[in-house]
């Protein structure tokens, strides 16, 4: 069988949710309002597929650059390159 090369390949353990988080949506994360310049961490939520950035950005932190529909535009560094990631609020956590 040919190996799958989809965007979620190799994420069996990366996107696994803990037993206490399974089956529910964290409403506080979804309802949080960000403004430009806020620092956020990209933490992928395996229970929600919409608006999920690529798994290489899991655990990275950056700044909010703007809003795009229901999602937020996050500027972060990938190696030495500056990149912009479009992610929905379920996959972001504020850094205080």
KEBA-688766 format. One line per field, with one value per residue (C-alpha): x, y, z; residue in one letter. Coordinates in steps of 0.2 Angstrom, whole numbers, plus 5000, padded with zeros to 4 digits. Layout:
REM KEBA-688766
x (X, ...) .
y (Y, ...) .
z (Z, ...) .
type (A, ...) .
//
This chain:
REM KEBA-688766
x (5000, 5006, 5011, 4999, 5007, 4993, 4995, 4991, 5004, 5014, 5003, 4996, 5004, 5006, 4988, 4982, 4971, 4973, 4959, 4952, 4952, 4943, 4926, 4924, 4928, 4937, 4925, 4937, 4950, 4937, 4930, 4946, 4948, 4965, 4972, 4986, 5003, 4997, 5009, 5001, 5007, 5002, 4995, 4986, 4969, 4967, 4948, 4945, 4951, 4946, 4958, 4972, 4990, 5003, 5010, 5028, 5021, 5015, 5023, 5029, 5025, 5022, 5012, 4995, 4996, 4978, 4961, 4956, 4937, 4936, 4954, 4969, 4985, 5001, 5018, 5032, 5049, 5053, 5071, 5078, 5063, 5048, 5032, 5013, 5001, 4982, 4975, 4958, 4957, 4955, 4973, 4980, 4984, 4988, 5005, 5005) .
y (5000, 5017, 5028, 5043, 5060, 5070, 5086, 5076, 5062, 5056, 5065, 5050, 5055, 5073, 5077, 5064, 5073, 5068, 5058, 5073, 5084, 5071, 5075, 5093, 5110, 5122, 5137, 5149, 5146, 5149, 5165, 5173, 5190, 5194, 5211, 5215, 5212, 5199, 5185, 5168, 5150, 5138, 5122, 5111, 5103, 5086, 5087, 5102, 5100, 5117, 5131, 5119, 5125, 5113, 5102, 5109, 5125, 5115, 5123, 5138, 5156, 5172, 5188, 5191, 5201, 5202, 5193, 5184, 5179, 5168, 5164, 5174, 5178, 5174, 5179, 5167, 5162, 5145, 5143, 5160, 5164, 5174, 5165, 5169, 5156, 5157, 5148, 5148, 5152, 5133, 5131, 5146, 5150, 5167, 5170, 5182) .
z (5000, 4996, 5010, 5014, 5012, 5018, 5029, 5045, 5042, 5057, 5069, 5079, 5095, 5092, 5090, 5103, 5117, 5135, 5143, 5153, 5137, 5126, 5118, 5124, 5117, 5128, 5127, 5135, 5122, 5108, 5115, 5120, 5110, 5104, 5098, 5087, 5095, 5108, 5111, 5108, 5108, 5094, 5102, 5090, 5096, 5088, 5091, 5080, 5062, 5055, 5055, 5061, 5055, 5050, 5063, 5062, 5070, 5086, 5101, 5093, 5099, 5090, 5089, 5082, 5066, 5062, 5059, 5044, 5045, 5061, 5061, 5067, 5058, 5068, 5064, 5070, 5066, 5058, 5059, 5053, 5042, 5047, 5043, 5044, 5050, 5049, 5064, 5072, 5091, 5096, 5091, 5100, 5119, 5126, 5133, 5148) .
type (X, X, X, X, X, X, X, X, X, X, X, X, X, X, X, X, X, X, X, X, X, X, X, X, X, X, X, X, X, X, X, X, X, X, X, X, X, X, X, X, X, X, X, X, X, X, X, X, X, X, X, X, X, X, X, X, X, X, X, X, X, X, X, X, X, X, X, X, X, X, X, X, X, X, X, X, X, X, X, X, X, X, X, X, X, X, X, X, X, X, X, X, X, X, X, X) .
//
